[in-house]
Amino acid sequence: MSDFGAEVEARLRTQVIARPLVFRAEIDSTSNLARQLADEGATHGTAVLAGTQTAGRGRRGRTWTPLPGQHVFTSVLLRPLLPPGRVPELTLLAAAAVADALREVGAAPRIKWPNDVELDGRKACGILSEMNTDPAGRVTSVILGIGVNVECDAADLPDD
């Protein structure tokens, strides 16, 4: 794990989420690796953190424009005991958690349903949840991908 990954891990205040934490300096998509880890039997709470990603994605196949060093890219593997119809609630819970974290550093976020967090009317965070089920329709895993703009100028971001 890099110095950055180790520093993040040392500052975590969690007991389950990001335990373990997998760090990659660059990756195609944190969600792709989290999915692979899920298929290999990784535990609930396993998180993938990347310095940058080259193939981030959002809802409806939209791309996420990365500016290396100015974003946080993470995906968390969840194994919730929920019926499939309740899985979308996890996206809103993640948005609330991101908004709470932003408030802790003095920002005034607004949650834009169903999967964005905005600051000053601009998207600051996108959340994508991807559910997997077994043949009987039971939820086996949810990959919760979260991309947050952290140290970037609004002028550097695309209009959309």
N, C-alpha and C positions, 0 to 999 in steps of 0.2 A: 504494500500500500504506500502511496506517495506521502510526502509530508502533509499535503493538503488533506488527503483522506484521513490520515491519522489524527490531524488536528480536529477535523469535524467529529470523528468518532470519540475523541477525548471530551468534547464539549456536549455530547448528547445527554439529554436529561430523560431519556426513555429507558424502559426495561424490556420492551418487546420490539417496537418498531426500530428498524435499522440495527437489529441484533440478529444476525451479523450484517455488517456494512461492507459492500463490495465496491471498490473504487476503480475507475478507469480514467486516465487522462483524456482519452478520446475514444469514442465509440459510435457506431452507427445509430443506435437507439438504446437508451436504458431499458425501455420496455421490452425490446427484443431479448436482451440478456436476462431480464427478470423472468420472461416467459420460458426461456431455456432452463433457467435454474428451477422454476416451478416444475417443469417436465422431468427434471432430474431428482425431484423430491425435496427441494429446499423448504425450509420451515416458514410458517406464518411470521411476518415481520421482516423477512430478509429484504434489504434495500440495495439498490444499485445507484451509485452517484457518479456523475461524469463531469470532467472539466469542460468538455464540449461534446456535442453529438452532430453527426453529419447527415442523419436521416430522421430527425425528429418529426413527429406528426401530431395532428390534432383531429378533431371531429371531422367527419365527412371527407377524409383524405387530405385535409389542408396541411401545409407544411408549417414548421415552426422555424423561423429564421434565427439561427444562432449567431451571436457575437461572442467569440471565445473570451473567457474571463469576465464576462458581464452578465452571465446567467447562472442559475442553479438548475441542473438537470438531474432528476431523480425519479426512480420508479420503485414502488413498494409492492411486494408480494403479500397478498392477504389470502387467508383461507377462512372466510367467514362462514358461520353457521346461519346462513340467511337463505330464504327462497329467492329465486332469480328476480322476481318482481321488486325486491327491496334493495338489490345491488346498486341501482342508481343513487340511492341515498348516500352511499359512500363518497360519491363525487362532491355532493354538497357539504358533507362533513369535512372533506379535505379542503374545500374552499374556505370554510369557516376557520379551520386550523391555520391556513396561510394568512387569512385576514387578521387573526389574533396575533400571529408572529409579526406582521407588518405594523400593527398597532403598538407592539412592544418597542419598536424602534422609532415611534413617533409619526408614522404615516396614518392616513385616513382612508383606508380601503373601502371599496363597495363591491359586493358580490353581484355579478351579473349572471343570472340563471342561464344555463344550468352548470357551466363549468369554467367560468372566468372570474378573476379578481381584477378590479380596475383601480387605478389611482389617477385622479384628475381627469376622469373620462377616457383614459387610455388603458388598454389591456396591459396588465403587469404580470399576470399569471394565467396559464392555461392548464387545465386538468383533463386527462383522458383516462377513463376506466375501461378495461377490457376484461370481460368475464369468460370463464371456461366452465363447461358443465360436463358431467358424465353422461353416458347413454340414457340414464333414467331421468335426466334433467336436473340433477342436484348440482349446486355450485361446488366446483373443486378448487377454483382459485379466481382471484381478481387481481389484475395488475393495474395499479393506480400510478399513472405517469403524471409528474408535476414539473412544469417548466416555469421558472420565475425570472423576470428581468430584474437584475439587482443594481448594477453600477453602469448604467448606460444613459445616454442623453436621448430624449425623445426624438430628436432630429435624426438620430442614427437608425431609427426603426422604420420599417415600411409603413405606409399610410394605413394599410389594412391590419 
